[in-house]
Amino acid sequence: MSTIRDVSKAAEVSIATVSRAISHPEKVSKSTLKKVNAAIKKLQYRPNMLSQSFRNKTANCIVVLVPDIANLFFTTVIKGIEEVAQKRGVNVLLGDTRDSSGRELDYIKLVETKQADGIIQLRPYTKDDSALPIDFVSAVNASGCENTPYPSVRIDNVSAAEEVVNYLISIGHKRIGVISGLVKNPHSIDRLRGYKRALKRAGIEFDDRIVTEGDFSFWSGMNASEFFCRIPVEQRPTAVFCMNDEMAIGAIKGFKSKGVSIPRDLSITGFDDLEFSKYCDPALTTVSQPAEMIGKKSAELLFQIIDGESPSQSEYVLPIEFIIRKSTSVPQP
């Protein structure tokens, strides 16, 4: 088996530099990192992470708390986290918390007992039901909301929702329904705020009779379509803003099964821009969140904290892109 000394000779750098390139690649020049990685690949070197963790007094492991492991948006965020962690030689443990602060505490104990180095939380912070922040537990909130009391990476959900509804209004829609996420979820609250703000600025009265609750799942979108189909035709909305893509695609399927043509009879918008959103029929108009970048930035921020560095900022608000596809059109007379 190759040793770190072999890698050092092949890359023509010191053993300390090889160790630094493995543990803290961001602290090594790009040219040196390239030489070390080439030597590692050629020699098929595998660092002994266990002994390294003893030397560094770290666990070489971080925990990602996932409120719903089946949610496809979180999958993309985790991909970004994994990419940064892998380069650093750190393992990622997924904790499927099922939106339970009690289950979160079980995983947080791994940090408190030095079995993990830090936490990335994918559930938005709520004052009455959040296990974090906890003193001396390194943590970052990814995909969170405004006023998170510990380091976070997020988008502006209010403005993003407002942009969607502004677009629908601009092409002639005045009666715009909503399929929300769970009503107490901070993302749902913020996106509903954006929806209401767009209506108010356009002089359109808010009507809670065309707002229905989902749970961010495909099936809840299908169920919501039945809710709208029970509304008398003359009172139905001409467009529906769905608070994520899974519900939007479920709603499209449900509406089509009832003979509703999308977008001729009803425009539908989503939120997230999941990979399959561009391939559904019709292709989905949606908000594109930088999910993978949220994951990367969250991991980078967490590792700064673990290393004892002071991050240049404790909150990152990343830009979104509104993508217009085929699921929306002007309302038919």
Long-range contacts (C-beta under 8 A, 24 or more apart in sequence): 1-46, 2-43, 2-44, 2-45, 3-45, 4-45, 4-47, 6-39, 6-43, 6-45, 7-36, 7-39, 7-40, 7-43, 7-45, 10-39, 10-42, 10-43, 11-35, 11-36, 11-38, 11-39, 19-52, 22-47, 22-52, 22-89, 23-52, 23-56, 23-88, 23-89, 24-88, 24-307, 25-87, 25-88, 26-300, 47-89, 49-89, 49-91, 52-89, 58-117, 58-306, 59-110, 59-114, 59-115, 59-116, 59-117, 60-89, 60-90, 60-91, 60-117, 61-90, 61-91, 61-92, 61-93, 61-110, 61-115, 61-116, 61-117, 62-90, 62-91, 62-92, 62-93, 62-116, 62-117, 62-118, 62-119, 62-120, 62-299, 62-302, 62-306, 63-92, 63-93, 63-94, 63-95, 63-107, 63-108, 63-110, 63-111, 63-116, 63-118, 63-119, 63-120, 64-92, 64-93, 64-94, 64-95, 64-119, 64-120, 64-122, 65-95, 65-97, 65-104, 65-107, 65-119, 65-120, 65-121, 65-122, 65-123, 66-94, 66-95, 66-96, 66-97, 66-122, 67-97, 67-98, 67-99, 67-122, 67-123, 68-96, 68-98, 68-99, 68-216, 69-94, 69-96, 71-216, 71-246, 72-245, 72-246, 72-272, 72-274, 72-275, 73-143, 73-244, 73-245, 73-272, 73-274, 73-289, 73-291, 74-122, 74-143, 76-274, 76-275, 76-291, 76-292, 76-295, 77-122, 77-142, 77-143, 77-291, 77-292, 77-294, 77-295, 77-298, 78-295, 79-292, 79-295, 80-291, 80-292, 80-293, 80-294, 80-295, 80-296, 80-297, 80-298, 80-299, 81-120, 81-142, 81-295, 81-296, 81-298, 81-299, 82-295, 83-292, 83-295, 83-296, 83-299, 84-295, 84-296, 84-299, 84-300, 84-303, 85-299, 88-303, 90-117, 90-303, 97-123, 99-123, 101-129, 101-130, 101-131, 104-131, 104-132, 105-131, 108-132, 108-134, 108-137, 111-137, 111-138, 112-136, 112-137, 117-306, 118-302, 118-303, 118-305, 118-306, 119-302, 120-298, 120-299, 120-302, 124-148, 124-185, 124-186, 124-187, 125-149, 125-150, 125-152, 125-186, 126-184, 126-186, 138-302, 138-305, 138-306, 139-302, 139-305, 140-298, 140-301, 140-302, 140-305, 141-298, 142-294, 142-295, 142-298, 143-187, 143-289, 143-291, 143-294, 144-186, 145-186, 145-187, 145-190, 146-190, 148-315, 150-314, 151-301, 151-302, 151-305, 151-311, 151-314, 151-315, 152-314, 152-315, 152-316, 153-294, 153-297, 153-298, 153-301, 153-315, 153-316, 153-318, 154-294, 154-315, 154-316, 154-317, 154-318, 155-289, 155-290, 155-294, 155-317, 155-318, 155-319, 155-320, 156-317, 156-320, 157-187, 157-190, 157-191, 157-194, 158-190, 158-191, 158-193, 158-194, 158-197, 159-194, 160-191, 160-194, 160-271, 160-287, 160-289, 160-320, 160-322, 161-190, 161-191, 161-192, 161-193, 161-194, 161-195, 161-198, 161-241, 161-243, 161-271, 161-287, 162-194, 162-195, 162-197, 162-198, 163-194, 163-287, 163-320, 163-322, 164-194, 164-195, 164-198, 164-241, 164-269, 164-271, 164-287, 164-322, 165-194, 165-195, 165-198, 165-199, 165-241, 166-198, 166-201, 166-202, 167-269, 167-285, 167-322, 167-324, 167-328, 168-239, 168-241, 168-267, 168-269, 168-328, 169-198, 169-199, 169-202, 169-204, 171-328, 171-329, 171-330, 171-331, 172-330, 172-331, 173-237, 173-238, 173-239, 173-267, 173-331, 174-202, 174-204, 174-238, 175-207, 175-210, 175-236, 175-237, 175-238, 175-239, 176-204, 176-210, 176-237, 176-238, 176-239, 176-240, 176-241, 177-210, 177-211, 177-212, 177-228, 177-236, 177-237, 177-239, 177-240, 177-241, 178-210, 178-211, 178-212, 178-240, 178-241, 178-242, 178-243, 179-212, 179-214, 179-220, 179-221, 179-224, 179-240, 179-241, 179-242, 179-243, 179-247, 179-248, 179-251, 180-211, 180-212, 180-213, 180-214, 180-243, 181-213, 181-214, 181-215, 181-216, 181-243, 181-244, 181-247, 182-213, 182-214, 182-215, 182-216, 183-213, 185-216, 187-243, 188-243, 191-243, 191-271, 195-241, 209-235, 210-236, 210-237, 214-242, 214-243, 214-247, 216-243, 216-244, 216-246, 216-247, 217-246, 217-247, 217-250, 218-246, 218-247, 218-249, 218-250, 219-250, 220-247, 220-250, 221-246, 221-247, 221-248, 221-249, 221-250, 221-251, 221-252, 221-253, 221-254, 222-250, 222-251, 222-253, 222-254, 223-250, 223-254, 224-250, 224-251, 224-254, 225-250, 225-251, 225-252, 225-253, 225-254, 225-255, 225-257, 225-258, 225-260, 226-254, 226-258, 228-255, 228-266, 229-254, 229-255, 229-258, 229-260, 236-266, 237-266, 238-266, 238-267, 238-331, 238-332, 239-266, 239-267, 239-268, 239-269, 239-328, 239-331, 240-266, 240-267, 240-268, 240-269, 241-269, 242-268, 242-269, 242-270, 242-271, 243-271, 244-270, 244-271, 244-272, 245-270, 245-271, 245-272, 245-273, 245-274, 245-277, 245-284, 245-286, 246-272, 246-274, 248-277, 248-284, 248-286, 248-327, 249-276, 249-277, 249-280, 249-284, 252-280, 252-281, 252-282, 252-284, 252-327, 262-327, 263-326, 263-327, 263-328, 263-329, 264-329, 264-332, 265-332, 267-327, 267-328, 267-329, 267-331, 268-327, 268-328, 269-327, 269-328, 270-327, 273-321, 273-323, 277-325, 278-325, 282-325, 282-326, 282-327, 283-325, 283-326, 283-327, 284-325, 284-327, 285-323, 285-324, 285-325, 285-326, 285-327, 285-328, 286-322, 286-323, 286-325, 287-320, 287-321, 287-322, 287-323, 288-320, 288-321, 288-322, 288-323, 289-320, 290-318, 290-319, 290-320, 293-318, 294-318
